[in-house]
Amino acid sequence: MNLAPHRILMIVGDFVEDYEAMVPLQILQTLGQDVVTVCPDKKAGDFVVTAIHDFEGHQTYSEKPGHRFAITGDFASIDPADFDALVIPGGRAPEYLRMIDRVLELVRHFFDTDKPVAAICHGPQILSAAGVLQGRQCSCYPAVAAEVTVGGGQYVDPAPTMDSAHVQGNLVTAPAWPAHPAWMREFVTLLENSGK
């Protein structure tokens, strides 16, 4: 694959899902993409702590301590116009990130400019809060389905194996980390077709 280089913004926070931050970061870096990770109130050189969510037969996922995830950009000074695409991982971080006005402003930029956006698991909580799901189809972790609907979106059921991705326009969404291959494959296709 010969993917042109893009500058991609990834918004994370404490207790972001470990796999959903680290695996997409590494996939995109492997393909030569410049991924800048940011978190409110943090700057380059800081880190967030992650949580590992697993599916072990309970009524919902379990949660275990994860790793330190490096922040590579200064949240306070970033300009979304400098970026070609956006990635929003899931986990518990979206629960509080969606209450930060600057996070919502950043997200709206990517929709207003029709740039590629990838959101997974609980990431669509931020999309709903930003008001960008109106009339859009969106997959997510099933527990977030009500927020997609309340936000004016149409919830798309995931595959029973949680490994499906859904694309509509500039947005690719997925239910959880088992979907990484499909989710990132579709995101890369959006990057290829983004006119960069």
Disulfide bonds with the S-S distance in Angstrom:
none
